[in-house]
Amino acid sequence: TTLNSGFELFNANKNTINLTGNISTTTDDSLGIDLRGDSNTTTINGNITTKGENSLGIDLSSSDQNTTNMTGNIITTGVQATGMRLSNSNNNNTNMTGDITTTGRSGMGIFITRANENTTVLTGDILTSGDLAHGIHLQQSDSNTTSVHGNISTTGPRAHGVWVEDADNNTFVITGNIITSGTYEAIFIKRSDSNTFNLSGKIQSLGVD
């Protein structure tokens, strides 16, 4: 189990959890919300703040068919400190109203890896400020729907707004602007097929000629 979690479900299924209040962690490898189970419903009203390397605001790992609803902001500080991660998890519904802000190298806003058929909706902005701190990174994941009703902004020297890698048949809906200040593209698609992007804002890479 993870010892540095604000709240953890470990091998726990079919639970209903309602959390009101802020969660804060200050050590490396810490998790604000750690979900490892199936068919749970978790509702969070409050902010999540992590300060430490390899820390995550919300982490769904090896978890299927969960519903997670959050109203509040996620703020992470530290190398590889990511706002939200779905890893080896399928058919989950995650809804967040609030902003995701990361400060640190490789601190991504939303990271979805080896996860399929998930629906993730963020009503708010993603702001990252570290090198290689991508706004959204979808890796080896298929048939996901990811929506951001807000802006995506990366200010690190090498940070994509959206990076799709080895991922097929995914849908992105982004109703705000995607702006990168460094030399990397706002949207970068690598070895990925049949993905759909529905964009209605400005797409701009300020550091690319």
Secondary structure, 3 states (H helix, E strand, C coil): CCCCEEEEEECCCCCEEEEECCEEECCCCCEEEEEECCCCEEEEECCEEEECCCCEEEEEECCECCEEEEECCEEEECCCCEEEEEECCECCEEEEECCEEEECCCCCCEEEECCCCCEEEEECCEEECCCCCCCEEEECCCCCEEEECCCEEECCCCCCCEEEECCCCCEEEECCCEEECCCCCCEEEECCCCCEEEECCCEEECCCC
